[in-house]
Amino acid sequence: MKILLCQSYLGVRSGEPLVFPLGLSYLASQVKGKHELLCWDPNVAENPMKELPRVIAQIKPDVVGVSLRNIDSVFSFNKRSYYAQ
């Protein structure tokens, strides 16, 4: 089976450090060697919205897993709120 594991896109980078996709890595460690696997992180892609369709068309996965994470950046030096004050 062909499996594509994809980190969720966090938007345009604002200078904050990238967060390692730990959950995705746990899944990948269980699948690796048993199935054809590709992990893809749009946060390190040059143009993720154009690259994702190409990645999907190229490998033609049977299953796509998307890792979702919280919306906070966990970067305490640059706090931002998504709620009106």
Stockholm file with secondary structure:
# STOCKHOLM 1.0

chainA/1-85         MKILLCQSYLGVRSGEPLVFPLGLSYLASQVKGKHELLCWDPNVAENPMKELPRVIAQIKPDVVGVSLRNIDSVFSFNKRSYYAQ
#=GR chainA/1-85 SS CEEEEEECCCCSCCSCCCCCCHHHHHHHHHHBTTBEEEEECGGGSSSHHHHHHHHHHHHCCSEEEEECCCSSCCCTTSCCCSSCC
#=GC SS_cons        CEEEEEECCCCSCCSCCCCCCHHHHHHHHHHBTTBEEEEECGGGSSSHHHHHHHHHHHHCCSEEEEECCCSSCCCTTSCCCSSCC
//
